[in-house]
Amino acid sequence: MKAVIYARFSSSSQREESIEGQIKVCRKYAENNDIKVIGTYIDKKKTAIREIDKRIEFQKMIKDSKNKKFNIILCYSLDRFARTRYDNAIYKHRLKKRGVRVISATERITNDAAGTLTESILEGMAEYYSLELSQKIRRGLNTNSEKCLVNGSVPYGYKSVNKKFAIDNEKAEVVKKIFEMYLNDSKMVDICRYLNGLDYKTKHGNEFRISTINKILQNKRYCGYYIYKDFETEDGIPAIVTKEQFNEVVKKMAKNKKKPSASKAKGEQYLLTGKLFCGYCESGMRGTGGYGKLKKFYQYYSCINRVKKPRKCDKKNVRKNYIEDLIVKLCYEQLTDKNIDKIVKEVMKICEEDKDTSNYKILEKRLKKLKTQKQNLIESLKESSSNQNFRTMIFEEFEKIENKELVLEKEMLKEENLMNTLTPEHILFFLNDLRKGDIKDYRYRQLLVDVFINKIYLYDDKITIVFNVSHEKTEFDLDFLEKMESSYLKHSTNWK
C-alpha cells in the first residue's frame, strides 16, 4: 500500500512545530502497518471550517488522487482532514471512487460496522467542536463589545482588570508624553530617540520605532473611544489624552503629510543610544540637533536632565560624530589576539554553564516523568487482564503519553542542536572577520559597539567605559581625550 501524508495547523494557538509532530506520528503509523509513504501535503494557517476550498495543498492532493499513485491518505486525526460532515462526505466519496481511503494515525478505526460508527461519531464531534466554538466566540465578542469589555489585545497604556479597560499609569505617562512632544513640534524620530534613550520599551519589549509612534498617535481609543470592528462607543473606556489633544494631533498629522520630507541627514541614527550615560547624574544621553548661524545642521548627544525643564544637569553636549568615532575606535582596538582568545574562552565557558541550567534539562526531566508514567501503565495493564474497559482506557492514556513524548523529543533535539551550534572555531572566525570590516559602514560600526560596549559614562573631562569583555570600568582622562580629538580631526574617516 502506498500513502501520502496530509498535515495542517489552523490557528495562532498551534505552532508550526505541530506540523512536524503530525508527520512524525503518521510515518510511525505507516512503518508499523507496512505502508509506504511517497509524499506529503502541508497546509499552514488555514482554518478547517469554510476554507477547505482555499487549502492549496489539500486541493492539490485531491487532484493528484486521480493519478492513482497512492491509495491511502494518512492524517494525524480526522479533524485535520475536514471538520464539517458535508465536506468530509463529499471529499471522501470522491476519493473512494478513486480507490483512496482516509486513515487517522491516532484514532484506531476499523473497516467494520463498529469502525464506521466510530468514524461518524468522531467526525460529528469535530464538526460540533468547530461550529460550537466559533458561535461561542462570536457571541462572546459581541456581548463584550456591548459592555465595552476587552476583546483581544489591549493597547499600550492600558491593562485588563476583570475584563475591563484600566489605565496602566506608568505606560500612560509615556502615551501622554508622545502626544505632548508631537504637539510641541517634535518629529517622530526625535520622540523615538527620547523614549529609547530613557530605555522605555513597547508592549512587546522592543525599542520604539516611527511606525509605533504613528499608530499610537492615530489610535482613537486614547481619547476614550471603545472600538470593536465597526462598533464605537464614546467615553466607553478611560481616556489618557483629551479629545482636543487627539483632534489637534489628527489635524497636525494631516498637515505634515503635505509637507516635503525632511533631509535624510536629520533622521540619521544615533549609534550610542541606550549605551551612553551622563557621568554626573547617570541619566541617559540622547541624540539632539539644531541649526548653526550658517544654517548648517549639527548633531549632538545631550544629557536628558540637561534638556528637561527646569534643567537638572549641566553636562556639556558632545558632538555626535566625535564621540561615535572615538568609541568605534576603542572597540576596534579590542580586537587584539589576546582579547580574542579571552573572549572565545569566556563565551564557551558561559555556553557550558548554560547547558546545566538550560531548557534541555527541564525537558529531560519531563520526558523521564512520562516514561515513568508509561511504565506504571504497563504494570497496571498486567494486573487488569480481565477488565476490557479498563484495558482500553489504559491504551488510550498510553497513546496520549507517547504523543507527548514525541513533542518533547523534538524540542530536546532542537535545544541540543542550539547548544552544539556554537564552537570555539565559530567564535574565532567571527572575531577575526570583524577585523576586516569597513570602519565607515554604519552596520559594521553598530556591530562593534554591540559586541564590545556595555555602558559608557561621559564626563566633561573624562570617559568611563564598561566593556563586555571584562565587565570592569576602564577610565580615560582628559589628556587621552585631547589626543583622541586631535587624531579624530586629522583622521576621522580612517584609522586602519
Secondary structure, DSSP 4 states (H G I P E B T S, - for coil): -EEEEEEEE-STTS-THHHHHHHHHHHHHHHHTT-EEEEEEEEES--SSS-GGG-HHHHHHHHHGGG-S-SEEEESSHHHH-SSHHHHHHHHHHHHHTT-EEEESSS---SSHHHHHHHHHHHHHHHHHHHHHHHHHHHHHHHHHHTTB--S---TTEEEETTEEEE-HHHHHHHHHHHHHHHTT--HHHHHHHHHHTT---TTSPPP-HHHHHHHHH-GGGGT-EEETTEEETT-S--SS-HHHHHHHHHHHHHHHTSPPPPGGGGPPPTTTTTEEETTT--BEEEEEEE-TTS-EEEEEEEHHHHSSS----PPPEEHHHHHHHHHHHHHTT--HHHHHHHHHHHHHHHHHHHHHSHHHHHHHHHHHHHHHHHHHHHHHHT-TT-HHHHHHHHHHHHHHHHHHHHHHHHHHHHHHHHHH--HHHHHHHHHHHTTS-TT-HHHHHHHHHHHEEEEEE-SS-EEEEETTT-SEEEE-HHHHHHHHHHHHHHTT---
